[in-house]
């Protein structure tokens, strides 16, 4: 039994992680053929960022995306904790009329061993819910998902993000950007978990409409891709109870194995940091703490609440 992870994993071996015995298999399997990254690279990466990543997963409903044959083969989403999961890996049971059993047993990913067990299952991508399980219906952050439609690109999303930052500053709200690991940016606004998803969704939609009004050539809230016309789409519907968004520090199942890493507003002012991949494990560790304030909440939407409530009433009329 190995007590310490080697820096280069053999194909199969056993290890203790946080007092849990894990058997890791097929560590030499290449999951990113173009980049050459293996399951061992995935496991070692998630082990290296576990301390900062787990608070963003703990006490939330987490959906994983698994690619057992590599990213050049079809993957699949998994909500239910598999029956073959170890007994020590906790479950969060949620009633669901859509589920065959009438409920979903989500995995309770709260310790390093749980994270590494899923990495061994080739769970590349992690999608936590926007609310904690003890606050159903009340997210503790709002998310602005800035998705550029070509020929708009990440540089265009950067310009929109800086305008959004200025709007949020005028409202007295702190915000924290991260790279999606794909083509866009995510802007998190931590909140006290006292607002419904309807309110936080209206909040994102309202500020998105202000940006569309000021720069209709650059920003859109048009849901149909064909009508976005090379602009940056602000998707307020990501702030719905059924939605999840890729976790900070998550790996993405794309060709180069990109990472969804935190960045700073100062960096965005200066340009565009990254992109970052599994090869940038040390950089991910360095940046991980940048997202700690997202979990501290403490912000309210009082100044906008009458407007948001009126918008919500109108949408239901």
N, C-alpha and C positions, 0 to 999 in steps of 0.2 A: 504494500500500500504506500503510495507516494504521499508525503505530507506537504510537499511544496511543489508548485507547478514548475516544470522545466520551461526554459525559454523556447524550446522547440519540442513540440508534442510528438510522441510516437503515435503510430496509427491507432492503437488501442491501449488504454491503461486505466488504472484506478487511482483516485485521488481523494483527499479530504478537503472539503470546502466548507468553512464555518462549522466544522464538526459533523458534516454530512458526508457519507461515503457515496461517491459518484463513479460510475463506470463510463468512460468516454470511448466512443467508437468511431471508426472511419475518419479519424482526425486528418488524414492525408487527402481526403476527398476534396477535389477542386470545386469550389462553389462559384467562383468567378473566372471562367476560362480565359477571357481576354486579359484580365489583370493578373491571373495566376494565384489569387488568394484562395486559401483552403479553409476547411472547417476549423482547423487549429487556429488560424488567424482570427476567425470570428470569436472563438472561445476566449482566446487570450485578450482580445480587445474588450469584450464585455466584462471579463474579470478585472481589467485595468480601470474601468470607469464605474464599476458596480457601486462603490460608495456614494458617488454623486448621482447616479442614475436611479437607484432604487427608491429614493424619496419621491420621485416623479411617477413611480408605478404603484407604490404601496397604497393599499386601501382604495384602489381604483379598479374598474373593470378593464382588463387588458385583453385585446385581441392581438394575436401574433400572426405573422405571415411566414409560412414555411416553404423552403425550396430544397427538399431533400436531394434532388438530382442536380442542383445548381441553377443559377439564374437564367441560363439559356434554355431551361425547361419550365413548363408551367408550375407555378406555385399555388398555394391555397391559403385562405384565411382560416384561422381556428380560434373559436371562442371557448368551446367545451374543453375542459381539462381531460386529456385522454384517460381511459380506464387503466392503462398500464403505467400511469404516473406513480411515483413513489408515495407511500402513505403520508410521509411528512410534508408533502407539498400541499399547502392548504387550498381550500375551495371557497369561492364566494357564490352562493346559490341565489340566483335571481329568477323570479317568476317570468315566464315568457309564453304567451299564447301561440307564438309562431313556432316554438320548439316542440318537437315530437313528444318529449317527456313532460312538457308543460313548464320546464325550467331550464336554465343554463347554469352549469357549474363553471364559472370563470376561474382561471388560476389566480391564486393569491401570491403574486410575485413580490415578496417582501424581504428576501434574504439572498445573499450571493449564490448559494447553492441552487435556488430556484431559477435564477437568471442563467446560470451555467448549464443546468439541466435542459432548459429550452434551447440554448445555443447548440447543445449537442443534438437536438432535434432539428437542427438547421432552421431555427426560427430567427430569421434575419431581421425582420422589421417588427417593431413594438408600437402598438397603438393604444394608449391609455384613454379612458374617458375623461371628460372635462370636469367632472364632479367626483367627489369622494363618495364611497358607498354609504357613509353615515350622513350625507347631505344630498339625498336623491332629489333631482330636479333643480339643484342650486349649484351651478358651476362656480369654481373659485378663480377662474380667469376667463376673459374674453379673448378670442383669437382673430386677428386679421390675416387671412390667407391671401397673399398677393401672388397671383398666378399669371405670368406674362404669356400672351398669345402671340406667336411669331408674326411679324418680325420683331415685336417687342421681346426683350430678353431680360436677363438678371440685372443688367445696368439700368433698364427702364424701371424695373421693380424697385431698385435702390432709390431712384428719384421720387417715386410715389411714396415709398416708406419714409423718406425724410420729410415730405409734406405732411404725412400722417403724424409723424412724431411731433411736428410743430403744433398741429391741432390738439393733440393729447396734452402737450405742455400747457397750452392755453387753458385747458380744462383742469389743470393741476394733477394730471395722471401720469404716473411712471409707466414706462413700457420697455419691453426687452425683445430685441430681434434675434432671430436665428436663421441660418441657412436651412432650406428644406432638404438639401442634398440632391435636389432635382434642379428645376429652373427658377424657383421663386424664393420668397421670403415669408416667414411667419413672424408676426408681431404679437406678443403676449401682453395683456393688460391685467395684472393681478387684481382681484376683487374680493371683498368680503362675500362669503357664500350666502347672501341674503336675497339675491335676485333670481328670478326664474330664467330659464333658457329663452323664453319669449322676449324678456327684457334685454338680455345680453345680445341676442340676435338683432333686435331692433337698434341697439346701440351701435353695433358694427355696421348695419345697413345705413343708419343715419349718417355716420361719418363718411361712409363710402359714397353716399349721394353728394355730400359736400365736395368731396374730391372730384367726383364726376362733373359737378357743376363748374368747378374752377378749371379743370383740365379735361374736357370731353374728348380731346384728341389723344389722351394718354391713359385714361382710366375708364373702366366700364363696370356696370353691374348686370350686364346682359348674360343670362344663363346659357343661351344657345351659343356654342362655340363658333358657329358660322357667322354670327352677328357681332363678334367681339372686335373684329377689324384690326388686329394687330395691337391691341391695347392690353393693359394690365387689369385682370378681372379680380374684383374683391368679393370673395364668396362668403357672405354673411351666414349662409345656410350651414356652414361648418359648425356654427354655434347652436346646434340642435341636440336634443337628448340622445338621439340614436347615433350621433356622429362621434368619430374619434379622429385624432390627428397624430401624425408620426411623432414619437417622443423625442425630446431633446436627447442627443447623444446616440440615437438609433442609427444603425447601419441601414442603407437602402439597397434593394435588390436590383441595382442598375449596373451597367457594364463595368464601371470603374470602381465599384464598391464605395460610393460616396457616403459621407457622414452628415447628419443633421446637427450641426454644431452651433453653439451660441457665438454671437459676435457682439461688438459694442457699437453704440451710435457714433462714437468718435471714429471708429474704423470705417463705418459707412460714409461718414463725412469725407474721409480721405480717399475712399475708393471701395473696392470690393476685395475682402480677404478670401482666401481659399482659391479653388475648391479643395476640400479635404477628403481623404480616403482612408481606408484601413491602414495604409502605410503611415498615417499621421497619428499613431496612437499616443505619442507623447504630447502632441499638440492638443488632442482631445482631452487628455488629463489636465493640461494647463488651463483650458477654457471651461472645464466642467462647472467650476464654482460660479461662473457668471450668471447661471440661471437659478441660484439659490433664492434670490429675492422673489422670484415668481411664486414660490410656495408660501411666502409670508403674507400675502393678501393685504388686508388693511385698507383698501381703497373703496370709495363709494361713488355712486353715480347720481348723487342727490341733485346736482346742478342741472342735469339733463332729464331727471326722472319724469317730470310733468310732460315733457315733449315725447319721451319714449312711451309713456302710458297712453297718451293721446294717439300716437301712431298705432299702437297695438289695438286700441279700441276701434280705430278706423279699419284696420285690416280684418277685424272680426265682424264688422257690420255687414 
